[in-house]
Structure formats: structure tokens, C-alpha cells
Amino acid sequence: MGYTQLTSKERYLINTLLKIGFNQTQIAKEVGVHKSTISRELKRNTGKRGYRHKQAQRLADHRRKKPGQRIKDKDWKIIERYLKKDYSPEQVSHCVLKYYGIQVSHEWIYQYIWEDKRNGGKLYKHLRHKKKYRKRSGNGDNRGKIPNKTSIEDRPEVVEARKRIGDWEADTIVGKGKKGAIVTLVDRKSRFLRMGLVERRTKEAVKNMIIELLKGFPVHTITCDNGKEFAAHEEISRALEAKTFFAHPYASWERGTNENTNGLIRQYFPKGTNFTNISENDIRYVENRLNTRPRKCLGFIQPMVILKNHCCT
């Protein structure tokens, strides 16, 4: 199996998986490429401070821009021959690199196909899906588009380091029949939890609950998933004077602190629980139980103690 050109999103994923301890074989499986691709990527694009996705992308872009690296007309003719055999653009990318030394990403091949179509060409008819290719950037998430959102890729590195209080992860837990939801907010450093019950999981209800729950607490950033209930993120940012970021769709590990905490909450509110029967006292009880529970990841210190120590210093 040949080398696959990686996208910036895939390089970000590699960066994240390395940080949480995945080996090269595991990373290859998650990214969906051969392990030789990961091995070559790390060898070519790891700097003195280790593998960093933005640096890796710059290095890769620089190599592609070197003289003689542009795709020549005769190379596109070879690519077209494979496309006319009904090879997918990804398969073509593998084959032309392996047999001809032509380095071209499948995204570039898709762009070439649609440019050919605009000019009256028929290459697109050899694709398994005749509709225009949508680059894997998360925009295809069927939960709806959220305007003006900022990707987690642009989140400051200090957030990843967990060195300060006030970097929160946000999510919602939905009740039986999608009636009612619990808004959950977890501080990345202390694992301190805030919970709030909303009757409907609308952007307005979730916005108001987040503002209410975090009022009076240190707030630098909030990292959300891509649910439409977080569409009012700009209003939340203004109200709390914080920046909001969005994880990639279906990348739950990017909000691992919140995901793990939601699992702990499910001990008290299992799946299938009717949230219309939950009271405010129930919410506060669970929140207090988890905030006063010693955590192994904190050296068996309670989240509430870490938060209080920070606020008192």
C-alpha cells in the first residue's frame, strides 16, 4: 500500500492522538490510512518540539510548492486513465504515486474532476457518487450549520495544557423521547462540573443556561460539540467575555473531559431516564456528589477543592 497525502484535518487528528498515547498502528486505524503513511509523516514533519500539526502542514505545503512538484499535463493524462477505469480519486492517488512517482492528493483529483465537468467533460461519470465531493472538514454534519464558529484547531495551546482554571467543555445529555436535556459544563483543569436542566434543547435555552451556570466562575474558553443547541455561541462569548471553540464532528475525544463526566452522570440518570421527572434538587445532588468525589487523575483530590484553592489564591 502506498503513501497517502494527508489533509490538515488529518494532521490535527494525528497530533491529538499522539498526545493521548496512541501508537502509530492505532493512529493509522483512526485516520483511515496505512501505518506506513503515519510513519513517513512523523519522520518528515516532526520538529525539535515534537509533532505539531500546524508545523507539519507548513512543511508539507512547502515541499509541494518546490519547483518541479506541480502536476504536469502528461501526469494528468495518466490520472485520467485510472479515473476512466472507475478508480476512486483516493485509489488513483495511491496508484500514480506507487507506479509513476506522481504525488497528488485525492482532494486535488476531485477538484480536477469538477473543473473538467464545468468545461463539459465526462470524468465525473466515473465516480461512484456523481454529486460534488465534499471535503472532510465537518461541514457535512447533518445536525445543521453553526454560523461563525471557530475550530478547536485555533484554540490556544494553553487550553490543551490544562494549566489554568476557566477552560470549559460543554455538552448536553438528552432525556427519554428527547424531552428535556441536561446542560453539562466541565472545567478542564479541576474537572469541576456545572449542570443545568432545560425543558427543550433549543439554542436559546442552552445559551441562557450556560450563562447562568458559569456566571461568577473564571471563564477563558468554552469548547462545544457541533449540536445546533450551541448556535448562540457568539452571545455566550459576549455575556461571559470568553472565546468559544468547536470540536470536529464525531470527534468526542477532543472533549474527553466532558465525555467522561457525562458517563459519570449516567450513573445517576441512566439512558432512558425521563427528565421531566427530575427536579432541581436532583441536579444539585449529582453535581455535588461528583464535585466532592476524589479523582485519580487529580491525585485523588476533589474537583471542588482544586477550584476553591484557585479562587482563594
Phi, psi and omega in degrees: 000134185276181181279136179254133174289135183262149176269169179297325179294320180291325177293323176296318179297318178301315179303314181295315182292325176298320183294329182265010169096012178290144174272177187296323180294317179294320179297316180302320180294318181291321182283332180089033179229171177288150183296337177294330177295317179293317180301314181293320179301314182292323180292321186276331192237017176268128181261191182295332180263019180093191181276122177231128191298322181291318177295318180299319180293320178297317179296318180294317179297320180298318180295322181291334182273357180296149179305139177087354182268351178291151181284125181272162181302320181294330178288323178294329177296321177294316179300318180298323180300319178291320179298322181288348172271006180071025172287145175287157177306325179291320177295321178298316180303317179296312188292316184290334175287315184293317188260338184234355181070020179271119183260106181214133181281157178294333176297318178297322180294318176300316179299320179298319181297315183286332172292320177299319180296317180299333179267013177091007181284169186242010183301326183299337181290346178271357179279148178291326176245118187280345179284159186298135179297134177253116183301143185286081181237005180094352183289348180272006181300123186282006178273004177103156182271140178252121184289144171058030180279151179252129184290151176300338178298334180265006180288139181302146182296335180298332179292317180297328185284345180057042183261358182219155173279142174116006174255107189255151171245136186240146177199176174228146174249127186262140180277177181302134179068017182058028177260108181085157179206154175253122174277127180241136179228125183233129176284130187294323183282308187270343187065019178291135187249139169237136182229145177210140183263130175239144181290324179228143183271059178265161181296327181290315180295317181292319177303309182298322181291318179299315180298317180295317184291326186262356179297126180094352178257154173297130179221114175256313181218157172228126178251121185249167168271189189262018176295145182295345178294347179258017183294339179270032185298329181293322177292322177297317180300316180294317184294323184257359182054049183226166177257140178250143180227157181237130175291166175289147178304137177062024177247069187297334181295341179286346173234047187300325180299315180290318180299316179296320180293321176300326176296323177292323179295326181295345174298327183263328179235079183299162176302137183097357178290136176276107185289346177291345179264002181269137180257169176298325178296324177298316180298313182293326179297310181295317179302315180292321179301316183284328180284343179251011179268124178299138181246134179300320182293346178253016183072031181062031172262151181279141177307320181297323180293317180296318179295316180296319179298323179291315184290338181269350182269000000 
